[in-house]
Amino acid sequence: MLTIYRDEAGSVRESASLELPSEVIWIDLFDPTDEEKVFVESRTHIQVPTIEALSEIEASSRLQVNRGVIYLSTPILGRSDTPEAFLSPVGFILSPTVLVTVRFVKLSTFDQVAEQIHHDPSLATNVGVFTALLEAIVDRGADVLEGLRGELDQISRKVFRGNPSHRSHTVRSTDALRMTLSAVGAIGERVSQARDVLLGVGRIASFARDIGEGWITPEFRVRLRAVLKDVTSLNEYEAHLSGKVQFLLDAVLGYITIEQNNLFKVLTIASVVGIPPTLIAGLYGMNFKFMPELDWAWGYPFGLALILVSAIIPLIWFKWRGWF
C-alpha cells in the first residue's frame, strides 16, 4: 500500500511529471507491490530497498549515504502489545526534501504520526516526520518495557510469596513451576526484541543527525539528541529487566531442583526403610529344617513384630535427622 502525505488532492498519482511537488513530505510504503516501488523510484529518484536488504544486520548495510540521500534500516516490533510480538525490518530513506519509509507490518507508531500530520505544525517537513517517528518508536518501546516489568513483578510475587513448607502451596508444584519457567522465558525473548529495536533506533538517530548536519535544522538536531538520551536510559532499564529475567529463571530452576530432590528423598527413605523388613522376611523364608523359631508358639507374631520394628527404627532415625 502506498500513502503520500501532504498530497490530499492526489495530484502526484495523476500527474505525469517525474518531479515531486514541494508539499509532499512523506511517502509511506506498506508491503509495497512492484508497481508501487517503480512509481516511488521514478518520482523520488531513489532506490526502494527490498525486505532482504532491510534485514541485513551489519551496520554498513543499515546505515548508508548515496548521493546525499540517507538510507537507514532497523528492526521494529510488530504486535508489540501481545505475546506474539515479532521483529520486522523497517527502512527510512531521508533526503533533503522527502522521507520515504518502507515497512512490511502494520505499526501503531506510524499510524500515530500519520494522524498528527494533520494538526501538528512541527510535522511540516520530512525531517519533522522522521524525528516524530523515532520519538514514537522510543515511546512505544518504553511502554513495552513497562508492561514487561509489570508481568515480571507479578511472576515474582507468585514465586516468592507464600509459605513453601505447606504442601498446599500450589505455586511451587512442578506443573506451576514449568508454566512459570515458560512465561519468564517468553518475557526474556520480548525484552531481547525490545533491546534490538532500541539499539537500531539509537544508531539511525545518531547517524542521521551527523550526516544531515547541513540540512537538519537545530530544532530537530536537539530532538534527535533527546531521542538518543531516551534510548540510552531505556537501554539501562532493559539491562535491569534482563537481569531480573535471569534471576527469576535461576530461582524457578532452583525450585524445580528442590522439588526433584524432595522426590528423590522420598524414594530414598522408602527404599532404605524397606530394606530391613525385606531382610528379615527373607531370613525367615529360608527352608532350613532346624530353625528354633519354627517351634515357638509365638514365632509368627514375633517375626511380624520384628519386621515392623525394623521398619519403624529407620523412620525414627530419619525424623531425628530432619529428613521429613
VEXLUM-852864 format. One record per residue (C-alpha): x, y, z; residue in one letter. Coordinates in Angstrom, 3 decimals. Example, Ala and Ser with C-alpha at 12.3 -4.5 7.8 and 13.67 -1.06 7.14 Angstrom:
2
          x          y          z   residuo
     12.300     -4.500      7.800         A
     13.670     -1.060      7.140         S
//
This chain:
324
          x          y          z   residuo
      0.000      0.000      0.000         M
      1.282      3.435     -0.969         L
      0.372      6.521      1.080         T
      1.535     10.019      0.172         I
      1.243     12.648      2.888         Y
      0.536     16.307      2.160         R
     -0.996     15.265     -1.153         D
     -4.656     15.312     -0.227         E
     -5.754     16.013     -3.804         A
     -3.879     13.030     -5.185         G
     -2.061     15.138     -7.750         S
      1.145     13.118     -7.501         V
     -0.511      9.904     -8.646         R
     -2.345     11.609    -11.503         E
      0.461     13.846    -12.711         S
      2.750     12.685    -15.494         A
      5.595     14.772    -14.116         S
      8.571     12.927    -12.687         L
      9.168     15.589    -10.024         E
      7.515     15.619     -6.635         L
      5.636     18.781     -5.605         P
      7.147     20.647     -2.667         S
      4.196     19.932     -0.364         E
      4.905     16.171     -0.357         V
      6.994     15.378      2.732         I
      6.416     11.676      3.418         W
      5.803      8.636      1.252         I
      4.910      5.510      3.229         D
      5.210      2.104      1.545         L
      3.429     -0.658      3.450         F
      4.232     -4.095      1.982         D
      4.627     -2.445     -1.439         P
      3.996     -4.066     -4.784         T
      6.480     -3.878     -7.650         D
      4.350     -1.211     -9.359         E
      4.350      0.961     -6.246         E
      8.122      0.630     -5.917         K
      8.626      1.675     -9.543         V
      6.281      4.627     -9.084         F
      8.119      5.907     -5.991         V
     11.537      5.404     -7.568         E
     10.506      7.336    -10.672         S
      9.164     10.279     -8.611         R
     11.848     10.453     -5.915         T
     14.865      9.224     -7.931         H
     15.868      6.912     -5.086         I
     16.071      3.143     -4.910         Q
     13.494      1.405     -2.714         V
     15.223     -1.429     -0.816         P
     13.838     -4.948     -0.650         T
     12.937     -6.753      2.561         I
     16.103     -8.839      2.202         E
     18.241     -5.675      2.054         A
     16.457     -4.189      5.074         L
     17.001     -7.397      7.040         S
     20.806     -7.201      6.818         E
     22.372     -6.979     10.265         I
     25.738     -5.368      9.520         E
     25.975     -1.638     10.189         A
     27.318     -0.903      6.697         S
     24.034     -2.181      5.236         S
     21.765     -0.480      7.746         R
     23.442      2.932      7.624         L
     24.298      4.226      4.159         Q
     24.631      7.502      2.263         V
     24.250      7.643     -1.508         N
     24.290     10.943     -3.402         R
     23.215     12.928     -0.388         G
     20.362     10.528      0.463         V
     20.477      8.705      3.808         I
     19.400      5.043      3.769         Y
     18.560      3.657      7.204         L
     17.020      0.416      8.419         S
     16.192     -1.056     11.800         T
     14.037     -3.864     13.220         P
     10.701     -2.788     14.698         I
      8.347     -4.789     16.903         L
      5.129     -5.912     15.287         G
      2.221     -6.755     17.609         R
      4.323     -5.291     20.385         S
      1.466     -5.376     22.909         D
      0.912     -9.118     22.558         T
      2.919    -12.239     23.482         P
      3.198    -12.931     19.732         E
      5.441     -9.890     19.181         A
      7.981    -10.264     16.395         F
     10.692     -8.200     14.713         L
     10.117     -6.806     11.245         S
     12.547     -4.638      9.255         P
     11.678     -1.007      8.514         V
     13.542      1.275      6.120         G
     13.891      5.059      6.316         F
     15.116      6.901      3.231         I
     15.767     10.524      4.155         L
     16.635     13.145      1.576         S
     16.714     16.945      1.962         P
     13.168     17.154      0.563         T
     11.220     13.951      1.284         V
     11.069     10.965      3.615         L
     10.316      7.508      2.240         V
      9.531      4.675      4.653         T
      9.313      1.001      3.742         V
      7.648     -1.453      6.113         R
      6.009     -4.859      5.921         F
      3.833     -4.921      9.038         V
      1.165     -2.639     10.472         K
      2.684     -0.369     13.133         L
      0.724      1.768     15.577         S
      3.573      4.276     15.778         T
      3.282      5.056     12.063         F
     -0.487      5.442     12.356         D
      0.011      7.787     15.293         Q
      2.392     10.071     13.378         V
      0.164      9.945     10.295         A
     -2.692     11.262     12.432         E
     -0.515     14.026     13.910         Q
      0.463     15.345     10.487         I
     -2.945     16.933     10.075         H
     -2.734     19.155     13.172         H
      0.898     19.306     14.350         D
      2.831     22.244     12.816         P
      6.177     20.632     13.674         S
      5.441     17.898     11.133         L
      5.502     20.255      8.159         A
      8.820     18.874      6.885         T
     10.250     15.468      6.098         N
     12.807     15.766      8.912         V
      9.987     16.577     11.320         G
      8.141     13.406     10.331         V
     11.336     11.351     10.611         F
     12.026     12.719     14.087         T
      8.422     12.174     15.181         A
      8.569      8.555     14.006         L
     11.699      7.899     16.039         L
     10.161      9.567     19.087         E
      7.007      7.476     18.725         A
      9.039      4.277     18.399         I
     11.024      5.114     21.526         V
      7.832      5.970     23.447         D
      6.316      2.687     22.347         R
      9.462      0.850     23.403         G
      9.194      2.449     26.848         A
      5.575      1.306     27.132         D
      6.552     -2.234     26.145         V
      9.319     -2.362     28.746         L
      6.990     -1.022     31.430         E
      4.448     -3.700     30.559         G
      7.093     -6.408     30.746         L
      8.213     -5.047     34.114         R
      4.646     -5.438     35.389         G
      4.481     -9.034     34.169         E
      7.811     -9.822     35.830         L
      6.657     -8.281     39.118         D
      3.516    -10.402     39.020         Q
      5.515    -13.579     38.412         I
      7.974    -12.628     41.146         S
      5.173    -12.234     43.675         R
      3.746    -15.632     42.777         K
      7.117    -17.352     43.038         V
      8.491    -15.836     46.236         F
      5.431    -15.097     48.358         R
      3.566    -17.672     50.418         G
      4.666    -20.465     52.733         N
      6.557    -23.077     50.712         P
      6.508    -25.543     53.614         S
      2.778    -26.142     53.101         H
      2.075    -28.835     50.575         R
     -0.988    -26.823     49.533         S
      1.310    -24.154     48.168         H
      0.436    -24.963     44.569         T
      2.682    -22.256     43.114         V
      5.654    -24.459     43.938         R
      4.192    -27.514     42.232         S
      6.088    -28.928     39.300         T
      3.409    -28.020     36.746         D
      3.132    -24.455     38.015         A
      6.898    -24.048     38.014         L
      7.094    -25.379     34.471         R
      4.490    -22.852     33.323         M
      6.286    -20.074     35.178         T
      9.555    -21.026     33.542         L
      7.912    -20.802     30.110         S
      6.379    -17.411     30.951         A
      9.691    -15.976     32.162         V
     11.458    -17.298     29.067         G
      8.858    -15.646     26.815         A
      9.290    -12.336     28.617         I
     13.049    -12.645     28.244         G
     12.593    -13.079     24.491         E
     10.437     -9.945     24.291         R
     12.969     -7.960     26.326         V
     15.639     -9.062     23.867         S
     13.474     -7.913     20.961         Q
     12.962     -4.517     22.608         A
     16.735     -4.206     23.013         R
     17.252     -4.823     19.287         D
     14.732     -2.088     18.445         V
     16.281      0.441     20.820         L
     19.805     -0.235     19.578         L
     18.652      0.190     15.990         G
     16.817      3.447     16.691         V
     19.822      4.821     18.535         G
     22.119      4.046     15.623         R
     19.932      5.594     12.950         I
     19.177      8.715     15.050         A
     22.881      9.354     15.627         S
     23.787      8.618     12.009         F
     21.069     10.861     10.562         A
     21.939     13.717     12.898         R
     25.609     13.614     11.922         D
     25.215     13.050      8.178         I
     22.334     15.503      7.731         G
     24.031     18.285      9.627         E
     23.846     20.611      6.633         G
     20.064     20.463      6.169         W
     18.667     19.275      9.504         I
     17.676     22.378     11.463         T
     18.941     22.938     15.042         P
     15.443     22.263     16.391         E
     15.381     18.726     15.066         F
     19.014     18.130     15.936         R
     18.097     18.857     19.542         V
     15.124     16.483     19.329         R
     17.294     13.754     17.811         L
     19.756     14.255     20.645         R
     16.868     13.815     23.087         A
     15.941     10.588     21.302         V
     19.474      9.333     21.846         L
     19.302     10.180     25.556         K
     15.974      8.367     25.871         D
     17.425      5.332     24.102         V
     20.394      5.316     26.474         T
     18.167      5.426     29.556         S
     15.878      2.727     28.157         L
     18.875      0.525     27.389         N
     19.861      0.771     31.046         E
     16.313     -0.087     32.079         Y
     16.313     -3.005     29.646         E
     19.556     -4.268     31.188         A
     17.857     -4.159     34.593         H
     14.926     -6.179     33.242         L
     17.290     -8.677     31.630         S
     18.983     -9.177     34.978         G
     15.614     -9.703     36.662         K
     14.608    -12.208     33.995         V
     17.818    -14.147     34.580         Q
     17.284    -14.011     38.348         F
     13.749    -15.396     38.015         L
     14.927    -18.099     35.637         L
     17.585    -19.169     38.136         D
     15.068    -19.057     41.004         A
     12.465    -21.140     39.200         V
     15.097    -23.661     38.115         L
     16.253    -23.791     41.734         G
     12.734    -24.549     42.941         Y
     12.388    -27.239     40.295         I
     15.633    -28.767     41.537         T
     14.323    -28.659     45.109         I
     11.132    -30.425     44.039         E
     13.191    -33.098     42.306         Q
     15.397    -33.504     45.385         N
     12.294    -33.909     47.548         N
     11.092    -36.648     45.237         L
     14.449    -38.412     45.411         F
     14.392    -38.016     49.188         K
     11.037    -39.786     49.413         V
     12.253    -42.584     47.174         L
     15.448    -42.921     49.210         T
     13.566    -43.088     52.518         I
     11.137    -45.671     51.127         A
     13.938    -47.836     49.806         S
     16.015    -47.646     52.988         V
     13.012    -48.302     55.249         V
     12.089    -51.318     53.145         G
     15.498    -52.995     53.326         I
     15.431    -54.342     56.965         P
     11.895    -55.830     56.702         P
     12.864    -57.436     53.413         T
     15.995    -58.868     55.003         L
     14.080    -60.315     57.949         I
     11.330    -61.727     55.740         A
     13.966    -63.298     53.522         G
     15.752    -64.779     56.539         L
     12.644    -66.458     57.867         Y
     11.657    -67.560     54.409         G
     14.646    -69.911     54.172         M
     13.668    -73.600     54.260         N
     16.119    -74.869     56.854         F
     14.907    -77.792     58.999         K
     16.433    -76.636     62.268         F
     15.218    -73.112     62.908         M
     14.383    -72.555     66.601         P
     11.612    -70.069     65.797         E
      9.679    -72.768     63.888         L
      8.784    -74.499     67.159         D
      7.822    -71.345     69.034         W
      4.148    -70.839     69.765         A
      4.602    -67.100     69.168         W
      7.124    -67.434     66.381         G
      4.864    -65.996     63.676         Y
      3.811    -62.891     65.698         P
      7.438    -62.495     66.730         F
      8.504    -62.393     63.074         G
      5.811    -59.850     62.188         L
      6.748    -57.659     65.147         A
     10.419    -57.852     64.171         L
      9.568    -56.783     60.636         I
      7.500    -53.851     61.935         L
     10.199    -52.701     64.365         V
     12.872    -52.911     61.679         S
     10.773    -50.560     59.534         A
      9.972    -48.107     62.331         I
     13.544    -47.667     63.564         I
     14.835    -46.156     60.254         P
     11.797    -43.856     60.135         L
     12.570    -42.604     63.642         I
     16.178    -42.052     62.676         W
     15.242    -40.111     59.516         F
     12.818    -37.991     61.520         K
     15.524    -37.229     64.052         W
     17.850    -36.197     61.222         R
     15.148    -33.868     59.896         G
     14.687    -35.540     56.509         W
     10.924    -35.170     56.725         F
//
